[in-house]
Amino acid sequence: MMTRDRIFIIAIAAQSILLILTAPLYGQVRPSKVMVSQRIASAALEEYQVKAGYVCNFARFVEWPEEAFAGPNDQFIIAVLGSEPLTQYLDDMVRNLTVNERNIIIKHFVTVDDLDRCHILFVSESKRKFFSDILSIIKGKPVLTVSDMKEFTSRGGIINFVKVKNDISFEINAAAAEKARLKFSSKLLKLANGMGGAR
């Protein structure tokens, strides 16, 4: 089970590493500029961590059909398509985690041609122009598509991260989820409804 405390600990560790790596680079730059740069970088890191935490929890609150798995010992696969810092945080978060007693593994696909079997597919903004091809490849398959690109759900994606003020929220395309034969828990739908994002 992914806890908020664990995500917070990861965030602290990542920010500490960032400070160590950037300190020698700034040299004689005024402290105020260093602090601003670090705050911006830290905010970006934290955003990816929050999104990674969401993705891990989507695995717990969505039900896949039996045919999505080769057998009772089959692994649960979370994949990231494109260049995305999210991958490294997912790798760390899923260690020793299971979904319905299935081990979770993370796959990274560089190109659309690399796409292979998975249960959750995060599509990077860098793959926007290939989105129609991606939907064609996974059409009819029980794959939960997730992204943070604009108009993702309106174009057929299932879950899209959006910013509401300074918070990371998400919207759900329920019709697309139904076509993929995925069932959302009432808790997840209520959360999306609270954000004005389930439709």
HUBEL-V419372 format. One record per backbone hydrogen bond with DSSP energy under -0.5 kcal/mol. NH is the residue of the N-H (numbers start at 1). CO is the residue of the C=O. E is the energy in kcal/mol with one decimal. If there is no record, write none. Layout:
# HUBEL-V419372
nh: [NH | NH]
co: [CO | CO]
e: [E | E]
This chain:
# HUBEL-V419372
nh: [3 | 7 | 8 | 9 | 10 | 11 | 12 | 13 | 14 | 15 | 16 | 17 | 18 | 19 | 20 | 21 | 22 | 23 | 24 | 25 | 26 | 27 | 29 | 33 | 34 | 35 | 36 | 37 | 38 | 39 | 40 | 41 | 42 | 43 | 44 | 45 | 46 | 47 | 48 | 49 | 50 | 51 | 52 | 53 | 54 | 55 | 56 | 57 | 58 | 59 | 60 | 61 | 62 | 63 | 64 | 68 | 69 | 74 | 76 | 77 | 78 | 78 | 79 | 79 | 80 | 81 | 82 | 82 | 84 | 87 | 88 | 89 | 90 | 91 | 92 | 93 | 94 | 95 | 97 | 99 | 102 | 104 | 105 | 107 | 109 | 109 | 110 | 114 | 115 | 119 | 120 | 121 | 122 | 122 | 123 | 123 | 124 | 124 | 127 | 128 | 130 | 131 | 134 | 135 | 136 | 137 | 138 | 139 | 141 | 143 | 144 | 145 | 146 | 147 | 148 | 152 | 155 | 156 | 157 | 158 | 159 | 160 | 161 | 162 | 164 | 164 | 165 | 166 | 167 | 169 | 169 | 171 | 172 | 173 | 174 | 177 | 178 | 179 | 180 | 181 | 182 | 183 | 184 | 185 | 189 | 190 | 191 | 192 | 193 | 194 | 195 | 195 | 196 | 197 | 199]
co: [1 | 3 | 4 | 5 | 6 | 7 | 8 | 9 | 10 | 11 | 12 | 13 | 14 | 15 | 16 | 17 | 18 | 19 | 20 | 22 | 22 | 23 | 26 | 30 | 30 | 31 | 32 | 33 | 34 | 35 | 36 | 37 | 38 | 39 | 40 | 41 | 42 | 43 | 44 | 45 | 46 | 47 | 48 | 49 | 50 | 51 | 52 | 53 | 54 | 55 | 57 | 57 | 58 | 183 | 62 | 65 | 66 | 71 | 103 | 75 | 76 | 105 | 77 | 120 | 107 | 122 | 80 | 109 | 82 | 84 | 85 | 85 | 86 | 87 | 88 | 89 | 90 | 92 | 94 | 102 | 99 | 97 | 76 | 78 | 80 | 107 | 108 | 111 | 112 | 77 | 77 | 144 | 79 | 120 | 121 | 146 | 81 | 122 | 124 | 125 | 127 | 128 | 130 | 131 | 132 | 133 | 134 | 135 | 138 | 141 | 119 | 143 | 121 | 159 | 123 | 149 | 151 | 153 | 152 | 145 | 145 | 171 | 147 | 169 | 162 | 167 | 163 | 164 | 164 | 162 | 167 | 160 | 197 | 158 | 172 | 173 | 174 | 175 | 176 | 178 | 177 | 63 | 182 | 61 | 185 | 186 | 187 | 188 | 189 | 190 | 191 | 192 | 193 | 192 | 172]
e: [-0.5 | -1.7 | -2.4 | -2.4 | -2.2 | -2.1 | -2.2 | -2.2 | -2.6 | -2.3 | -2.2 | -2.2 | -2.1 | -2.0 | -1.9 | -2.5 | -2.3 | -1.7 | -0.6 | -0.7 | -1.4 | -1.1 | -2.5 | -1.0 | -1.6 | -2.7 | -1.9 | -2.3 | -2.5 | -2.3 | -2.2 | -2.4 | -2.9 | -2.3 | -1.8 | -2.2 | -2.7 | -2.0 | -1.7 | -1.9 | -2.4 | -2.2 | -2.5 | -2.2 | -2.2 | -2.6 | -2.2 | -1.8 | -2.3 | -1.2 | -0.9 | -1.3 | -0.6 | -3.2 | -0.5 | -2.0 | -1.9 | -1.7 | -3.0 | -0.6 | -0.6 | -2.6 | -0.5 | -3.3 | -2.3 | -3.1 | -0.6 | -3.0 | -0.7 | -1.6 | -0.8 | -0.9 | -2.3 | -2.5 | -1.4 | -2.4 | -2.3 | -0.8 | -2.4 | -2.4 | -1.5 | -1.2 | -2.5 | -2.4 | -2.8 | -0.5 | -0.5 | -1.2 | -1.5 | -2.6 | -1.9 | -2.8 | -3.1 | -0.5 | -0.6 | -2.9 | -2.4 | -0.6 | -2.1 | -1.8 | -1.5 | -1.8 | -2.3 | -2.4 | -1.8 | -2.1 | -1.9 | -0.7 | -2.5 | -2.3 | -2.9 | -0.9 | -2.7 | -1.5 | -0.6 | -1.2 | -1.1 | -1.3 | -2.7 | -0.5 | -2.3 | -2.2 | -3.0 | -2.1 | -0.5 | -2.5 | -0.6 | -0.5 | -2.2 | -3.6 | -0.6 | -2.4 | -2.3 | -2.9 | -1.0 | -1.8 | -2.1 | -1.9 | -1.4 | -1.5 | -2.5 | -2.1 | -0.5 | -2.6 | -2.0 | -2.6 | -2.0 | -2.3 | -2.8 | -2.4 | -0.9 | -0.5 | -1.2 | -3.2 | -1.6]
